[in-house]
Amino acid sequence: MFGCIGRLVVLCVLAAVGTIAWFTRDRWLGPRVAPVPATATSEWRAVTDSGGEKVHAQLKGLGTQPGKAYVNVKAADLLAYVMGAMRGILPAGARGVEARAAGDLVFVRGEV
C-alpha cells in the first residue's frame, strides 16, 4: 500500500508530532513538581527537653502499622531531639539556646 517514500513521510509526521508533544507536555500533563508553598516567617523558639520527648514520641508513631507517613515538627523541638541524642554538641555552660527554621535550614543560637 505504501511505498518507501510514503513510509518515510509517515515516520517524519510521527516524529514531528512526538517532538511537539514532548516540548508541550507541561501544558497537557500539568506541572511535574508541586508548587512550593509560601513559607511563613519563622521565630526564634527556646529549646526544651519536652520538645525532644515530643519529637521522639512522634517518630515512634511512624513505626506503627496504621501510622502516619510523616510528621511535622518545630525547629526548636527538632534541635532538642538532636541535642538529646548528641549531648556533646554544645558546651556544658550554654544558656538560652534557641532555634528557628528558614526554608530547609535550621539556625541555632545561644549564650556560651
Buried (B, 14 or more C-beta within 10 A) or exposed (E): EEEEEEEEEEEEEEEEEEEEEEEEEEEEEEEEEEEEEEEEEBEEBEBBEEBBBBBBEBEEEEEEEEEEEEEEBBBBBBBBBBBBEEEEEBEEEBEEBBBBBEEEEBEBEBEE
